[in-house]
Amino acid sequence: MDNNTSVIDLKHTIDELSFLNKLSSTISSTLDTQEIMATIITNSLSAIESEQGTIVLLEENSELPLKTLIRGVDEKHHGKLYKLGDYLSGWMIENRRPLLVNDTSNDERVKGLEATESGIVSLLSVPLIFRGKLIGAINLFNKKDRTQFKDSDQQLMSIIASQVASFLVNARSFEQVKETKDILQKQTISLQLKEEPEHE
């Protein structure tokens, strides 16, 4: 390895660390799940230079998608990308490891995936795992005439997934507590109204 290659590799590593630090700093400033999801997928698309992406959160104690957010795609493709996201979530539930496919038409791992309808030929999907539990997945897609995904893309996305999983769990917990608090407040107000004496 020559000096030029070493310098390039070092710069690349510094750029990745800077990106990860900025991403963590941005999402740590909010407890809104939807906002965190939007930040994650938007920044992931930029970092990997991918065309389209989805981030899927699974329901607790269930294999069903709870929330799905899509970025970088026209409205007409939303339905297809929801299906792709659901398919990849199912793959993640079964395998719990990253999936990189650069030819969706000739890869047995995505057999039955209707990617051709939306023109998708390559995809990268990484699991969101927190304390050993799968909570969702980040999925990136490319259409024809786009650069294929690289192993380094998978490595970076896996790091991103491991960094952001805890933020998503914390945000979901906060929202659940808030929802419970709102319900209790409404019930308390309702009981107070029932207990008020009638005026003569």
Phi, psi and omega in degrees: 000123181277173183297322180298317179295319179298318180295317179297315179297319180296316179298319179298317179296317179297319179297318180294316179297319178297317179298313181296320179296317179295318180297313180299318180297320181293312185282342179284350183271002181218156175241021178267115185303314182297321180293320178296316179300316180297318179296317181298309186288323179296315179290326178294317178300321180289317183293322183264351183058049179262156183279317188222158179197156173226152169234129186240131172252137180265151175294149177294137179058032180208159177259011182269141176298133178266310179222141175228131178237135184243141177222152172073036182211151178289158181304323185295342181260000185303312181301319181292321180288330173298317179296318178297317179298318179295319179299314182291329175297319177297320178296319180296319180300321182281323189249331176055041177210160181299152178230121178237119180229123180255004173209091185295341182278345184230034180233119184298334183293337179241029177297130182094352177282120184276057182285334184296332180297328181257006178079011183280126180245341178222148181212154177223122182230132179232142181282147170261110184238131178232119181051045176081000182250131177285122181248352180166198181205150172252127183236129176241144183228148172231147177264190180297156177063026177243156178296137180286159177289147180247164177301325179294329176295317179297319180297315180295316180295326177294321177294315178303313181300317181291329181285322189266346184303316182295324178296319179294318179297315180297319180294318179296319179297317179299316181294323178294319178296317179297318179297317179297318178298318179297319179296315180297321179296318179295320179294320179296315179298319180296317179294320180297320179295323180289328185275347180295132180292146179286138178280137178283000000 
